[in-house]
Amino acid sequence: MAQYNITISDEILHGFLSQDQGLAKLLEQVLNQILEAQLTDQLGAGRYERTEERKGYRNGSYPRQLTTRVGRLTLRVPRTRDGEFSTELFQRYQRSEQALVLALMEMVVNGVSTRKITQITEELCGTSFSKSTVSALCKGLDPMIQNWNQRSLHEHVYPFVLVDAIYTKVREDGQVRSRAVFIAVGVNEKGYREILGLQIGNSESETSWSEFFGWLRDRGLRGVDLILSDQHGGLVRAIEKHFQGATWQRCQTHFIRNILDAAPKSVQNALLDEIRGILHAPNKQAARLLLEQVLAKWEEKVPKAMQILEEGFEDATAVLDYPDRYRRRLRTTNGIERLNEEIRRRERVIRIFPNRESVYRLVGAVLIEMDEKWISGRKYLDMSDYWQWRKTKSQEVQTMNEEVSTIKKVG
């Protein structure tokens, strides 16, 4: 990952602390320095630097407007003599910002926005925009998001998959309705995370989750060994239907929360330590021994909490069957929860989406940016131990089947 040294002038810093437009000026100065640093990286030489590694020469710059939530920025985009300088800065930065602004604009032109939203939109976009303006902007953004969300998944296998749903409010048929946004994240055979797609459903019913999983499989999702999610009856039944043979790991964070909610506050801290001891045991056998001890100690004091612990034990400790190095990141849905926070940060500005298309646009733009960051960044997991573990496990199963076959023949 590139490292940039950013300098801030005293004038800009003073403006940041004392003026309404200070943040915009600060961001503008930072982004201009990033553009210059990216050009230096591409050319292999700084301004006026003489070096044999130089790959080209500067040729001035041109201004480009970038509309953001902190104001309109004027960036100085560098030119090269061969015209080959390119940056992902605009594409990565503007997709989610543009989707956010479009959602606000749609609310205004459809006459369903609050006065506050109208004021924000006019500040961002100017007072002169219409349905035709919104339509023209959507034509540039929507196809890109649709192509990404419908892309083929055949290129990789995804041993680990995390799924979750967040709820958002959408205006449909003149009424505000709560809709579930299903999101899936996969870890491919090389250890990189990918966002597999999103889909909007009416609720977290088994039917809605089945439609989501069927859609992912139709696009080529395969090789799923473990699915990580929160506990939900419809979700679990849909997993069993579409991913037969895969292991389901119940999110331990939500599992612990469910147990503690059923216990008095006076004992929650002590109970938390003992539950964590079970979930972090070195293996399933040790976890079961600890479970029996905890049940014997707390069953009379907090019977409901112990019932939840006992009934959910197997699903919450499924990860203990996997190599130790993978357990920390496969215990909880924290990875996808942080993704949800990025969505919520923008969704809170909208509050009520004007239509489903706007949800796809904004959430899809956020997910694309995160997906690109993950794919081009460091590996999420080193999968070498996993594949060796799978190979050993397959050999053990094959040996067992051969022994059973031999016993049957002798019998």
Secondary structure per residue as TSV (DSSP state, phi and psi in degrees):
chain	resnum	aa	ss	phi	psi
A	1	M	-	360.0	133.0
A	2	A	-	-67.4	143.1
A	3	Q	-	-112.6	130.0
A	4	Y	-	-118.3	137.1
A	5	N	-	-96.2	114.0
A	6	I	-	-104.6	133.1
A	7	T	-	-113.9	140.6
A	8	I	-	-118.8	128.1
A	9	S	-	-71.4	154.7
A	10	D	H	-60.4	-36.9
A	11	E	H	-62.7	-45.7
A	12	I	H	-66.5	-42.2
A	13	L	H	-62.9	-41.0
A	14	H	H	-65.2	-40.1
A	15	G	H	-65.4	-35.7
A	16	F	H	-61.2	-35.3
A	17	L	H	-86.0	-19.0
A	18	S	H	-124.2	-11.2
A	19	Q	-	-122.6	154.0
A	20	D	T	-64.1	-34.6
A	21	Q	T	-91.1	9.7
A	22	G	H	-60.6	-41.6
A	23	L	H	-65.1	-39.5
A	24	A	H	-63.4	-43.6
A	25	K	H	-65.4	-38.0
A	26	L	H	-63.8	-47.3
A	27	L	H	-63.1	-39.9
A	28	E	H	-60.4	-43.8
A	29	Q	H	-66.3	-40.5
A	30	V	H	-63.7	-47.0
A	31	L	H	-65.9	-36.5
A	32	N	H	-63.8	-37.7
A	33	Q	H	-69.6	-34.5
A	34	I	H	-65.8	-42.6
A	35	L	H	-59.0	-44.2
A	36	E	H	-64.4	-39.7
A	37	A	H	-66.9	-37.4
A	38	Q	H	-65.3	-39.1
A	39	L	H	-65.3	-41.3
A	40	T	H	-59.3	-42.5
A	41	D	H	-62.3	-41.9
A	42	Q	H	-69.1	-39.8
A	43	L	H	-81.9	-20.0
A	44	G	T	76.6	16.7
A	45	A	S	-161.5	145.4
A	46	G	-	-84.1	-176.5
A	47	R	T	-61.1	130.9
A	48	Y	T	61.6	13.5
A	49	E	-	-85.1	130.9
A	50	R	-	-98.8	119.7
A	51	T	-	-156.6	146.7
A	52	E	T	-70.7	-19.1
A	53	E	T	-83.7	-2.4
A	54	R	-	-59.1	134.3
A	55	K	-	-109.2	3.2
A	56	G	-	170.9	-172.7
A	57	Y	-	-134.6	150.4
A	58	R	E	-71.0	154.4
A	59	N	E	-144.3	52.7
A	60	G	E	75.7	-155.2
A	61	S	E	-155.3	168.2
A	62	Y	E	-134.9	149.6
A	63	P	E	-78.6	146.2
A	64	R	E	-141.6	132.9
A	65	Q	E	-85.0	137.0
A	66	L	E	-131.2	114.0
A	67	T	E	-89.2	125.0
A	68	T	E	-131.7	174.5
A	69	R	T	-70.3	-14.7
A	70	V	T	-98.6	2.9
A	71	G	E	131.9	179.9
A	72	R	E	-92.4	125.8
A	73	L	E	-104.6	147.7
A	74	T	E	-112.3	111.5
A	75	L	E	-102.2	146.7
A	76	R	E	-99.6	99.8
A	77	V	E	-85.0	119.8
A	78	P	E	-66.4	150.3
A	79	R	E	-113.2	154.5
A	80	T	E	-120.8	162.1
A	81	R	T	-64.1	-33.0
A	82	D	T	-89.5	-2.8
A	83	G	S	70.2	20.9
A	84	E	-	-101.7	5.3
A	85	F	-	-69.1	131.2
A	86	S	-	-139.5	150.5
A	87	T	-	-138.2	145.8
A	88	E	S	-90.6	2.8
A	89	L	H	-56.9	-48.8
A	90	F	H	-65.7	-48.0
A	91	Q	H	-61.7	-45.1
A	92	R	H	-71.7	-38.0
A	93	Y	H	-79.0	-37.8
A	94	Q	H	-85.4	-21.4
A	95	R	H	-57.6	-52.9
A	96	S	H	-71.3	-35.5
A	97	E	H	-65.1	-42.6
A	98	Q	H	-65.1	-40.6
A	99	A	H	-63.6	-39.3
A	100	L	H	-62.9	-48.6
A	101	V	H	-62.3	-39.9
A	102	L	H	-61.6	-40.9
A	103	A	H	-62.9	-41.4
A	104	L	H	-63.6	-43.2
A	105	M	H	-62.6	-41.5
A	106	E	H	-61.5	-38.5
A	107	M	H	-63.8	-38.8
A	108	V	H	-69.9	-49.7
A	109	V	H	-69.3	-23.6
A	110	N	T	-87.3	-1.7
A	111	G	T	72.3	25.6
A	112	V	-	-117.9	7.8
A	113	S	-	-87.3	160.6
A	114	T	-	-83.3	168.2
A	115	R	H	-61.8	-37.5
A	116	K	H	-62.1	-44.3
A	117	I	H	-62.8	-41.0
A	118	T	H	-60.3	-43.3
A	119	Q	H	-64.9	-43.6
A	120	I	H	-61.3	-44.3
A	121	T	H	-65.3	-41.7
A	122	E	H	-65.0	-34.9
A	123	E	H	-67.9	-38.0
A	124	L	H	-76.9	-39.7
A	125	C	H	-113.0	-9.9
A	126	G	-	87.8	166.5
A	127	T	S	-84.3	-10.6
A	128	S	-	-103.1	90.5
A	129	F	-	-150.0	155.7
A	130	S	-	-141.6	-176.9
A	131	K	H	-61.8	-34.7
A	132	S	H	-67.7	-34.8
A	133	T	H	-64.4	-46.4
A	134	V	H	-60.2	-45.1
A	135	S	H	-60.4	-42.3
A	136	A	H	-65.6	-39.9
A	137	L	H	-68.3	-37.1
A	138	C	H	-64.5	-35.0
A	139	K	H	-62.3	-26.3
A	140	G	H	-84.1	-28.7
A	141	L	H	-98.1	-40.8
A	142	D	H	-60.9	-45.8
A	143	P	H	-60.6	-37.0
A	144	M	H	-64.0	-42.7
A	145	I	H	-69.4	-40.4
A	146	Q	H	-63.9	-42.6
A	147	N	H	-63.1	-40.9
A	148	W	H	-65.9	-43.1
A	149	N	H	-73.8	-17.8
A	150	Q	T	-107.3	7.4
A	151	R	-	-63.4	155.4
A	152	S	-	-71.6	143.0
A	153	L	-	-108.4	12.9
A	154	H	T	-69.6	-20.6
A	155	E	T	-66.2	-28.6
A	156	H	-	-127.8	165.1
A	157	V	-	-107.4	153.4
A	158	Y	-	-129.1	88.5
A	159	P	S	-60.7	-35.6
A	160	F	E	-117.2	130.3
A	161	V	E	-132.4	131.8
A	162	L	E	-111.4	134.1
A	163	V	E	-130.3	148.4
A	164	D	E	-159.0	166.8
A	165	A	E	-136.6	139.9
A	166	I	E	-119.3	151.7
A	167	Y	E	-104.6	139.8
A	168	T	E	-139.7	160.0
A	169	K	E	-97.8	132.1
A	170	V	E	-130.3	138.7
A	171	R	E	-86.9	117.8
A	172	E	E	-135.4	130.9
A	173	D	T	53.8	37.7
A	174	G	T	80.2	2.6
A	175	Q	E	-125.7	153.9
A	176	V	E	-91.7	122.4
A	177	R	E	-124.1	147.4
A	178	S	E	-86.4	126.9
A	179	R	E	-126.6	144.1
A	180	A	E	-90.3	134.3
A	181	V	E	-108.4	109.4
A	182	F	E	-85.4	134.5
A	183	I	E	-133.1	137.4
A	184	A	E	-126.0	135.5
A	185	V	E	-120.8	132.8
A	186	G	E	-119.5	149.0
A	187	V	E	-107.1	116.3
A	188	N	-	-81.0	179.3
A	189	E	T	-63.7	-18.3
A	190	K	T	-92.7	-7.1
A	191	G	S	97.7	7.5
A	192	Y	-	-93.6	141.6
A	193	R	E	-81.3	143.9
A	194	E	E	-137.5	144.1
A	195	I	E	-87.9	116.6
A	196	L	E	-80.5	-25.6
A	197	G	E	154.3	172.7
A	198	L	E	-135.7	154.2
A	199	Q	E	-151.4	145.7
A	200	I	E	-100.5	130.7
A	201	G	E	-126.2	164.4
A	202	N	S	-71.8	-31.3
A	203	S	S	-163.5	178.1
A	204	E	S	-89.7	46.4
A	205	S	-	-80.1	165.7
A	206	E	H	-60.2	-37.3
A	207	T	H	-62.8	-45.6
A	208	S	H	-65.5	-43.5
A	209	W	H	-65.9	-37.0
A	210	S	H	-64.1	-40.7
A	211	E	H	-61.8	-41.0
A	212	F	H	-64.7	-48.2
A	213	F	H	-66.5	-39.0
A	214	G	H	-62.7	-38.8
A	215	W	H	-64.1	-42.2
A	216	L	H	-64.4	-41.2
A	217	R	H	-69.4	-37.2
A	218	D	H	-61.5	-30.6
A	219	R	T	-82.6	-6.1
A	220	G	T	115.2	9.9
A	221	L	-	-63.6	125.1
A	222	R	-	-152.1	169.5
A	223	G	-	73.4	19.4
A	224	V	-	-74.0	124.3
A	225	D	-	-109.1	-37.4
A	226	L	E	-138.3	133.2
A	227	I	E	-117.1	128.4
A	228	L	E	-112.1	130.0
A	229	S	E	-163.1	174.2
A	230	D	-	-75.3	166.4
A	231	Q	-	-84.9	123.1
A	232	H	-	-154.7	126.5
A	233	G	H	-53.3	-49.5
A	234	G	H	-64.0	-37.1
A	235	L	H	-66.4	-47.5
A	236	V	H	-62.8	-41.7
A	237	R	H	-65.2	-36.8
A	238	A	H	-67.5	-36.8
A	239	I	H	-63.3	-45.6
A	240	E	H	-61.0	-33.6
A	241	K	H	-75.4	-42.5
A	242	H	H	-97.7	-17.5
A	243	F	S	-131.0	59.5
A	244	Q	T	-62.8	132.5
A	245	G	T	95.1	-16.4
A	246	A	-	-81.6	152.7
A	247	T	E	-91.5	137.9
A	248	W	E	-103.7	124.7
A	249	Q	E	-106.5	119.7
A	250	R	E	-78.7	133.5
A	251	C	-	-57.2	122.0
A	252	Q	H	-71.3	-30.1
A	253	T	H	-61.9	-49.0
A	254	H	H	-67.6	-34.9
A	255	F	H	-62.7	-47.8
A	256	I	H	-61.1	-42.8
A	257	R	H	-60.6	-41.8
A	258	N	H	-63.2	-38.9
A	259	I	H	-67.4	-48.2
A	260	L	H	-65.9	-33.0
A	261	D	H	-62.9	-21.9
A	262	A	T	-94.7	8.3
A	263	A	S	-123.9	151.8
A	264	P	-	-62.8	150.7
A	265	K	H	-61.9	-28.5
A	266	S	H	-63.9	-22.8
A	267	V	H	-114.4	0.8
A	268	Q	H	-63.4	-41.4
A	269	N	H	-63.8	-45.0
A	270	A	H	-64.8	-40.3
A	271	L	H	-67.2	-38.0
A	272	L	H	-58.7	-44.8
A	273	D	H	-60.6	-40.7
A	274	E	H	-73.2	-36.3
A	275	I	H	-65.1	-43.1
A	276	R	H	-61.5	-35.7
A	277	G	H	-60.3	-39.4
A	278	I	H	-66.2	-50.1
A	279	L	H	-68.8	-25.9
A	280	H	T	-100.9	15.8
A	281	A	-	-61.7	154.7
A	282	P	S	-67.8	-24.8
A	283	N	S	-157.9	173.4
A	284	K	H	-63.9	-39.0
A	285	Q	H	-61.7	-45.3
A	286	A	H	-65.7	-37.0
A	287	A	H	-63.6	-40.0
A	288	R	H	-66.1	-39.9
A	289	L	H	-62.2	-43.7
A	290	L	H	-65.8	-37.5
A	291	L	H	-58.9	-46.8
A	292	E	H	-60.5	-39.6
A	293	Q	H	-65.6	-43.4
A	294	V	H	-67.1	-41.8
A	295	L	H	-61.4	-43.0
A	296	A	H	-64.4	-34.6
A	297	K	H	-78.3	-36.6
A	298	W	H	-112.9	-4.8
A	299	E	T	-60.9	-39.0
A	300	E	T	-76.3	-32.2
A	301	K	T	-77.9	-43.6
A	302	V	S	-134.2	71.2
A	303	P	H	-61.4	-39.0
A	304	K	H	-66.3	-42.4
A	305	A	H	-63.4	-39.8
A	306	M	H	-70.4	-31.0
A	307	Q	H	-64.8	-43.3
A	308	I	H	-62.8	-42.0
A	309	L	H	-62.7	-46.3
A	310	E	H	-67.8	-43.8
A	311	E	H	-68.9	-31.3
A	312	G	H	-97.0	0.4
A	313	F	H	-55.6	-52.1
A	314	E	H	-60.5	-44.0
A	315	D	H	-71.5	-33.5
A	316	A	H	-78.9	-17.3
A	317	T	T	-112.2	14.5
A	318	A	G	-57.7	-32.0
A	319	V	G	-66.0	-19.3
A	320	L	G	-67.0	-15.4
A	321	D	G	-78.3	-11.0
A	322	Y	S	-98.4	160.0
A	323	P	-	-52.9	145.5
A	324	D	G	-56.9	-36.3
A	325	R	G	-66.8	-15.3
A	326	Y	G	-99.3	-9.3
A	327	R	H	-68.9	-39.3
A	328	R	H	-58.8	-43.2
A	329	R	H	-87.7	-7.2
A	330	L	H	-111.1	11.0
A	331	R	S	-82.3	-35.5
A	332	T	-	-133.9	167.2
A	333	T	S	-93.8	24.5
A	334	N	H	-57.2	-36.1
A	335	G	H	-60.4	-44.2
A	336	I	H	-79.9	-24.9
A	337	E	H	-65.0	-38.6
A	338	R	H	-66.2	-32.7
A	339	L	H	-64.7	-41.2
A	340	N	H	-61.6	-35.0
A	341	E	H	-63.6	-38.3
A	342	E	H	-63.3	-37.2
A	343	I	H	-68.8	-45.4
A	344	R	H	-61.1	-35.3
A	345	R	H	-59.3	-35.1
A	346	R	H	-89.4	-34.6
A	347	E	H	-65.0	-30.5
A	348	R	H	-63.4	-28.5
A	349	V	H	-69.0	-38.2
A	350	I	H	-76.5	-47.9
A	351	R	S	72.2	-58.3
A	352	I	E	-130.4	116.7
A	353	F	E	-73.4	142.2
A	354	P	S	-70.2	-22.3
A	355	N	S	-168.7	172.4
A	356	R	H	-66.6	-36.0
A	357	E	H	-58.2	-36.7
A	358	S	H	-66.5	-35.3
A	359	V	H	-64.4	-49.3
A	360	Y	H	-57.2	-40.2
A	361	R	H	-66.2	-50.2
A	362	L	H	-72.2	-50.1
A	363	V	H	-64.7	-42.2
A	364	G	H	-60.8	-40.6
A	365	A	H	-63.9	-41.6
A	366	V	H	-63.8	-44.0
A	367	L	H	-67.5	-37.7
A	368	I	H	-61.5	-44.1
A	369	E	H	-62.2	-42.7
A	370	M	H	-68.3	-38.4
A	371	D	H	-61.4	-44.4
A	372	E	H	-63.4	-38.1
A	373	K	H	-64.3	-42.8
A	374	W	H	-67.2	-45.2
A	375	I	H	-65.3	-36.0
A	376	S	H	-90.2	-1.8
A	377	G	S	-97.1	-155.4
A	378	R	-	-77.7	157.5
A	379	K	-	-62.3	143.0
A	380	Y	S	-78.6	-38.4
A	381	L	-	-141.4	143.3
A	382	D	-	-85.2	114.5
A	383	M	-	-90.3	1.9
A	384	S	H	-60.7	-44.6
A	385	D	H	-65.7	-34.7
A	386	Y	H	-63.9	-47.4
A	387	W	H	-66.8	-33.9
A	388	Q	H	-67.9	-39.9
A	389	W	H	-63.4	-42.0
A	390	R	H	-63.3	-40.5
A	391	K	H	-63.5	-44.9
A	392	T	H	-63.4	-41.7
A	393	K	H	-63.5	-40.6
A	394	S	H	-65.1	-39.7
A	395	Q	H	-64.9	-38.8
A	396	E	H	-65.0	-41.0
A	397	V	H	-65.7	-41.8
A	398	Q	H	-62.9	-42.5
A	399	T	H	-63.1	-42.4
A	400	M	H	-62.9	-42.2
A	401	N	H	-64.6	-38.4
A	402	E	H	-65.3	-39.1
A	403	E	H	-66.1	-41.9
A	404	V	H	-64.0	-40.1
A	405	S	H	-64.0	-40.3
A	406	T	H	-65.0	-41.5
A	407	I	H	-63.2	-40.1
A	408	K	H	-64.1	-41.2
A	409	K	H	-65.2	-41.5
A	410	V	H	-65.8	-40.1
A	411	G	-	-64.3	360.0
